[in-house]
Amino acid sequence: MSAPPSPLRGIRADIQATHAYQVQPALDLLKLDAMENPFSLPPNLQAALGERLGRLPINRYPADCIPALKDALAAYVGLLPGYALILGNGSDELISLLALVCATPGARVLAPEPGFVMYAMSAQLQGLGYTGVPLTADFALDEPAMADAIRREQPALVYLAYPNNPTANLWDDAVIRRLIAQVRDYGGLVVMDEAYQPFASRTWLDEIRRDPQANSHVLLLRTLSKFGLAGVRLGYLVAPAVLVHEIDKARPPYNVSVLNAECAHFALEHASVFAEQAAVIRAERDALLSKLADLPDVQVFPSQANMVLVRLAGPSGRASAMFDALKARRVLVKNVSTMHPLLANCLRLTVGSPDQNAQLLAALRAALTQGPP
């Protein structure tokens, strides 16, 4: 008797050939690998939030809390007339929704690289083509290469992270304006991903306010993860209402739980607390940049986010060896050296609290001079 067919036969071959997004185990480590806010809620706010969550009707589907959260977010960002919001379970879900609604035959997604891996992954999962355009050696947008790829591919979606992950820099606004105009001319969409906006000196929202007509096809993507709510999983998209109306048709019902929504609403009511935390992180980032620049064999790149990209001098594999040496000292960072050729021998360091940054620097100094413990 022949064996039955494999139950995997109905799963797409390209899915079977790829890898799931990996999260590094961090138990008992100083976790500086995921750009999380290092500060927890003050004790009085912890108690107030706990009491508030305890009153929620978790036996009911989320309904009334969603419009209230949207109103709070609209007030927080200063929503423009004619614009609307859509909520997601983190910005990852919104990236997936955008790929889903744009998945017409032959449609493509385009993004600079190195960049956020979910742009390419979401395109692949929804059956869209993907084009990655390398940045320049100093991680600036390569305008001629971007313009040529946009002209050739006419992608349905162009992602521009502002600031970029993992390079942490803001790109030239004049270049971005020209690329946005080029995409507008054939009817594509541009997504300005502002995941790290609390730490940046500029926001594209100001550009949209200045010239809404030129940005009528631009969608602004944000998350509350870097705001300080990574565990809550709440992202939002700001765009002209006509676009939000269509994207919302693909959103799963009740995609944001009452717990997510209430936590986010509570945080917005106490936005000043999180603004103070962001100010500390920005100051710590600038101090960390200066101290890292004094270390031997370490090249430090400018940052407008809550992360710092560094390149280690030496042979290929130096970053991987340094990653292991830091982990042996109980410090977890992100080894990005194999993500893209432009990131050779690079590590990405999350900006932590003052004490955490001191621990990171001490571990780096020891690893640079002593190697593995």
Residue pairs with C-beta under 8 A, 6 or more apart in sequence:
8 16
14 124
15 125
18 121
18 124
21 117
21 118
21 121
23 34
24 33
24 332
24 334
26 33
26 332
28 330
29 327
29 330
29 331
29 332
30 330
30 331
30 332
30 352
30 356
30 359
30 360
31 332
31 350
32 331
32 332
32 333
32 349
32 350
32 352
32 356
32 360
33 332
33 333
33 334
33 348
33 350
34 230
34 334
34 350
35 165
35 196
35 225
35 226
35 305
35 306
35 307
35 350
36 225
36 226
36 230
36 350
37 226
37 227
37 228
37 230
37 274
37 277
37 278
37 281
37 306
38 281
38 350
38 351
38 352
38 353
38 356
39 228
39 277
39 280
39 353
40 46
41 49
41 273
42 273
45 266
45 270
45 273
48 266
49 263
49 266
52 262
52 266
53 259
53 262
53 263
56 258
56 259
56 262
57 258
58 258
58 259
60 258
61 253
61 254
62 254
62 256
62 257
62 258
62 261
65 258
65 261
65 262
65 265
66 87
66 256
66 261
68 261
68 265
69 87
69 256
69 261
69 264
69 265
69 268
70 85
70 87
72 264
72 265
72 268
72 269
73 79
73 85
73 236
73 264
73 268
74 85
76 268
76 271
77 205
77 222
77 238
78 205
78 209
79 85
79 238
80 208
80 209
80 212
82 212
82 240
82 241
83 238
83 239
83 240
83 241
83 244
84 238
84 239
84 240
84 241
84 244
84 245
85 236
85 237
85 238
85 244
86 94
86 97
86 236
86 237
86 239
86 244
86 247
86 248
86 251
87 234
87 235
87 236
87 255
87 256
87 261
88 94
88 97
88 234
88 235
88 236
88 237
88 251
88 255
88 256
89 233
89 234
89 235
89 255
89 256
89 260
90 223
90 225
90 233
90 234
90 235
91 193
91 195
91 221
91 222
91 223
91 225
91 235
91 236
92 118
92 122
92 235
93 235
93 255
94 221
94 235
94 236
94 237
95 118
95 119
95 122
95 191
95 221
96 118
96 122
96 125
96 126
97 247
97 250
97 251
98 122
98 157
98 189
98 191
98 219
98 247
99 109
99 122
99 123
99 125
99 126
99 128
99 157
100 126
100 250
101 246
101 247
101 249
101 250
102 109
102 128
102 156
102 157
102 189
103 126
103 127
103 128
104 156
106 129
107 128
107 129
107 155
107 156
108 123
108 128
108 129
108 130
108 131
108 153
108 154
108 155
108 156
109 119
109 120
109 122
109 123
109 128
109 129
109 130
109 131
109 155
109 156
109 157
109 158
109 159
110 130
110 131
110 132
110 133
110 149
110 150
110 153
110 155
110 157
110 158
110 159
111 119
111 120
111 130
111 131
111 132
111 133
111 158
111 159
111 160
111 161
112 132
112 133
112 134
112 135
112 141
112 142
112 146
112 159
112 160
112 161
112 164
113 132
113 133
113 134
113 135
113 340
113 342
114 135
114 166
114 167
114 336
114 339
114 340
114 342
114 343
115 132
115 159
115 161
115 164
115 165
116 159
116 161
116 165
116 193
116 195
117 339
119 130
119 159
120 130
120 132
123 129
123 130
123 157
124 130
128 156
129 153
131 149
131 153
131 155
133 142
133 145
133 146
133 149
134 142
134 145
134 340
134 341
134 342
135 141
135 142
135 167
135 342
136 142
137 342
139 164
139 167
139 169
139 301
139 309
139 342
140 169
140 171
140 172
141 171
141 172
141 175
141 176
141 179
143 175
143 178
143 179
146 179
147 178
147 179
147 182
150 158
150 179
150 182
150 183
150 188
151 182
154 186
154 188
155 183
155 188
156 188
156 189
157 188
157 189
157 190
157 191
158 179
158 183
158 188
158 189
158 190
158 191
159 190
159 191
159 193
160 171
160 176
160 179
160 190
160 191
160 192
160 193
161 193
161 195
162 170
162 171
162 176
162 192
162 193
162 194
162 197
162 200
162 202
162 203
162 204
163 169
163 170
163 196
163 199
163 200
163 303
163 304
163 305
164 170
164 171
165 195
165 196
165 305
165 307
166 307
166 309
166 334
166 336
166 339
166 343
166 346
166 348
167 301
167 309
168 196
168 301
168 302
168 303
168 304
168 305
168 307
168 308
168 309
168 348
169 301
169 302
169 303
169 304
170 200
170 201
170 202
170 304
173 202
173 207
176 204
177 207
177 214
179 190
180 190
180 214
180 215
180 217
180 218
181 214
183 189
183 190
183 217
184 214
184 216
184 217
187 217
188 217
189 217
189 218
189 219
189 243
190 217
190 218
190 219
191 218
191 219
191 220
191 221
192 204
192 218
192 219
192 220
192 221
193 221
194 200
194 203
194 204
194 205
194 220
194 221
194 222
195 221
195 222
195 223
195 225
195 226
196 226
196 304
196 305
196 306
196 307
197 203
197 222
197 226
198 226
198 227
198 274
198 275
198 278
198 281
198 306
199 226
199 278
199 281
199 282
199 285
199 304
199 305
199 306
200 304
200 305
201 304
202 304
204 215
204 218
204 220
205 220
205 238
207 215
208 215
208 218
208 220
216 240
217 243
218 239
219 237
219 238
219 239
219 243
220 237
220 238
220 239
221 235
221 236
221 237
222 235
222 236
222 237
222 238
223 234
223 235
223 236
224 232
224 234
224 235
224 236
224 264
224 267
225 232
225 233
225 234
225 235
226 306
227 267
227 274
227 278
228 267
228 274
228 277
229 263
229 264
229 267
232 259
232 260
232 263
232 264
232 267
233 260
234 256
234 260
234 261
234 263
234 264
237 244
237 247
239 247
267 274
280 353
280 354
281 306
281 351
284 351
284 352
284 353
284 354
284 357
285 303
285 305
285 306
285 308
285 351
287 357
288 308
288 349
288 351
288 357
288 360
288 361
289 300
289 302
289 303
289 308
291 361
292 298
292 300
292 308
292 310
292 349
292 361
292 364
293 300
295 361
295 364
295 365
295 368
296 368
297 312
297 313
297 314
297 368
298 310
298 311
298 312
298 313
298 364
298 368
299 310
299 311
299 312
299 313
300 308
300 309
300 310
301 308
301 309
301 310
301 311
303 309
303 351
306 350
306 351
307 348
307 349
307 350
307 351
308 348
308 349
308 351
309 336
309 343
309 346
309 347
309 348
309 349
310 346
310 347
310 349
311 319
311 344
311 345
311 346
312 318
312 319
312 322
312 345
312 346
312 347
313 345
314 345
316 344
316 345
317 345
318 345
319 335
319 336
319 337
319 344
319 345
319 346
319 347
320 335
320 337
320 338
321 371
321 372
322 347
322 364
322 367
322 368
323 333
323 335
323 347
324 372
325 367
325 371
325 372
325 373
326 332
326 333
326 363
326 364
326 367
328 372
328 373
329 363
329 366
329 367
329 373
330 363
331 359
331 360
331 363
333 347
333 348
333 349
333 350
333 360
334 347
334 348
334 349
334 350
335 347
336 343
336 346
336 347
336 348
337 343
337 344
337 345
337 346
337 347
349 360
351 357
352 360
366 373
